[in-house]
Amino acid sequence: MTEEMNRYELRVEGHLDQHWSTWFGLTLTHEPDGTTTLRGPIADQADLHGLLGKIRDLGATLISINPVGEGSAD
């Protein structure tokens, strides 16, 4: 049985340093509007909740969460 990973895009306030990319396990992109977009595969809801906990622990303000690309909606 293969598990399809869903891809998400999360946006947080401010520009996070690139070294956080490894901790989050996602790609970080600095947007011109002063936000950071985190993109990548998230295995399941538990993984998503863990990621949200990391954002909270970092003290970053979450702006949005959006499923994107293949596997984003069943």
C-alpha positions as CSV (number, residue, x, y, z in Angstrom):
1,M,0.0,0.0,0.0
2,T,1.4,3.4,-1.0
3,E,0.5,6.5,0.9
4,E,0.0,9.7,-1.1
5,M,1.5,12.7,0.5
6,N,-0.5,15.9,0.3
7,R,1.3,19.2,-0.5
8,Y,0.6,22.3,1.5
9,E,1.5,25.9,1.4
10,L,1.7,27.7,4.8
11,R,2.3,31.4,5.1
12,V,3.7,33.1,8.2
13,E,4.3,36.7,9.1
14,G,7.9,37.9,8.7
15,H,10.9,36.5,7.0
16,L,12.2,33.3,8.6
17,D,15.9,32.5,8.3
18,Q,16.6,29.7,5.8
19,H,18.0,27.4,8.5
20,W,14.5,26.8,9.7
21,S,13.8,24.9,6.4
22,T,15.5,21.8,7.8
23,W,13.6,22.0,11.1
24,F,10.2,22.3,9.3
25,G,11.2,19.9,6.5
26,L,9.7,22.3,4.0
27,T,11.0,24.8,1.4
28,L,11.0,28.4,2.7
29,T,10.4,31.3,0.3
30,H,10.6,35.0,1.3
31,E,7.7,36.9,-0.2
32,P,7.9,40.6,-1.2
33,D,5.1,41.4,1.2
34,G,7.3,40.5,4.2
35,T,5.9,37.0,4.8
36,T,7.5,33.6,4.4
37,T,5.8,30.7,2.5
38,L,6.6,27.2,3.6
39,R,5.8,24.6,0.9
40,G,6.1,20.8,0.7
41,P,4.6,17.4,1.3
42,I,2.8,16.7,4.6
43,A,2.1,13.0,5.3
44,D,-1.2,13.3,7.2
45,Q,-3.2,15.3,9.7
46,A,-0.9,14.3,12.6
47,D,2.1,15.6,10.6
48,L,0.2,18.9,9.8
49,H,-0.6,19.3,13.5
50,G,3.0,18.8,14.4
51,L,4.0,21.4,11.9
52,L,1.5,23.9,13.4
53,G,3.0,23.2,16.8
54,K,6.4,24.1,15.5
55,I,5.1,27.4,14.1
56,R,3.5,28.1,17.5
57,D,6.7,27.1,19.4
58,L,8.7,29.4,17.1
59,G,6.4,32.3,18.0
60,A,5.5,32.9,14.3
61,T,2.1,34.3,13.3
62,L,0.3,31.9,11.0
63,I,-1.5,33.7,8.2
64,S,-2.8,30.8,6.0
65,I,-2.7,27.1,5.2
66,N,-3.7,25.9,1.7
67,P,-3.5,22.5,0.1
68,V,-1.8,22.8,-3.3
69,G,-0.9,20.6,-6.3
70,E,-1.4,16.9,-6.7
71,G,-2.7,15.0,-3.8
72,S,-4.1,18.1,-2.2
73,A,-7.8,17.0,-2.5
74,D,-9.4,13.6,-2.7
